Amino acid sequence: MAEAWLPGLPRRTLGTVRRLVAGCILATSLGFHGVAGATTTRWFQPIMLLPKAVIHTTRCILYAESRSTFTNPNLGDTNPYQFGPFQFTPVLWNRWAWVAGVGSKTASWYLGSTALNAVTIPAYRASLRQQAKVFAVVARYDGTWPWTAYDRC
């Protein structure tokens, strides 16, 4: 039947044309759906590099602090002293944000023997990925005790 609408082509060439058309359709559909979705980095990617036990604790912390999940972060749960899904306090944020590479340290001063820092990107202006990056650094170096002490996680 295919020979009726392309009379001069041999059967072998028709098979090649069909495979070429099928390959183009597949490449186009993957380009619109599969590849674009596969290369997207998610906001919680820095947390996924932590040990499994810490990832499990992080799920608990997210829910206890702001009723967030990895797939549905609650961005509206802020107050003047705690920000974002992890509810970072300014002291905790300023201590670790510049270590995580989020902003840079603008000032340091001492209160007794405690060093206090200020950073260029405050917690309430940080993106979800930046907050996850800072959380991962805190969890890696200081543990999750700033949250688990209050959240029973």
N, C-alpha and C positions, 0 to 999 in steps of 0.2 A: 504494500500500500504506500510506503514511503517513496517508492520509485516512481509513483504516478505524479507526484508534485515536484520531484527533482530527477528528471529523466536521464540526465547525462552523467550522474555520479554513481560509482560502483558502491555496492553494499558496504564494503569495508570503510569507505569514506563517510558514509552516513552514520555508522557507529561512532566514529571519531568525533563527528560534529555533535552528536547527541551527548557524548561524554564531556565535550568542551562546554556545551550549554549547561549541562548539569553542574559542572565544576564552577562555572560563573555564578549560577544561582546559589550554590552552597557558600561560595566565598562572600557573596553579597549579604546573605542572611547572617553569616557569622560576624561580618563586619558591623552590622547594625545591632546585634544582640550579644553574641558570645564573647568576642574579643573585647569589646568596650566594657562589658561588665566584669570580665576577668582581670583587667588591669587597674580597676579602681581600688585605691587603698581606703580602708575603712578607718574611722576615727579611733577605734580602739586597738589598732594594730600594735602600738608599743606595748600594750598590756599582754597581748598574745605571746610575746617573747619571754614572759616571766614563767616560772615553774607552775605546773598545773594546780597545785594547792593554793598558790597565790591568786590564780585566775578564779578559782572557786570562791575564795574569800572576797575578791573584787566584786563578783556578782552580788554577794550579800551586802557589801558596803554600798554599792550603787543603789540597791533597793532600799536599804535602811536610811541612807542619807537623803535621797531625793525621789524615791519611788521610780528610779530609772532602770533600764535594762540596756544591754549592748545594742539591741535593735530599736529601742525607743527611749532615747535619753530625754529626761525632763529638763528643759532649758529654762523654765519659768520659776524654778525654786531657788530664789536668791534673796538675800537680805543684806544689810550693810556690812555684816561681819563674816558671811559665808557665801561662796559663789559656786555655781555650776553643779553638775551632777555629783561631784565628789565633795562639794561643800568645803572648798579650801578656805581656811582662815587666812587673813593677810600675813600673819607671822609665818605660817607653814609655807605659803606660796612664796613669800619673799626669800625664805631660806633656801628653797630648792629650785625655783624657776630658772635662775641663771645657770645653775649646775646642769640642768636639762637642756640648756641652749635656747630657752624661751626668753627672749629679751636679754638685756645685759644689766649688770649691777650698776646702779647710778650713785649709790651712797652706802656707806657703812658707818655705823656708830655703835658704841658699846653702852650697855646698861649694866653696870657692874662688870661681871666677867662674861656676859652674854653678848655675842655679836648680833646686831640687827642689820638687815639689808633692805634696800629698796631696789626694785627692778623696773625696767622701762615698760613692760607689759603687765598690768595688774590682772588678777584672776578674772575679774568681770569682763575684761576685754579679750581674753584668750579664747581661741577656738577650741572646739571639742578635742581635736587632735593634740593641741598644745597642752590641754589639761591632762589628757591621757599620758602624754610624754612625761609631764611632771610627776604624775601619780606613779608611773613605772620607775622613775628614778628614786622617789621616796621609798617605794616598796623594796627596791633593790638594795638600797644603802641603809635605810632606817627601819624597814619592816612596815607592816600595816597597822602597828599599834596606835598611831594617832587617830585611827578610825575604830579599830576593833575594841579598844578600851571602852568605848561608849555604845557601840552598836551590837555587841554580843555576837559577832561574826566569827 
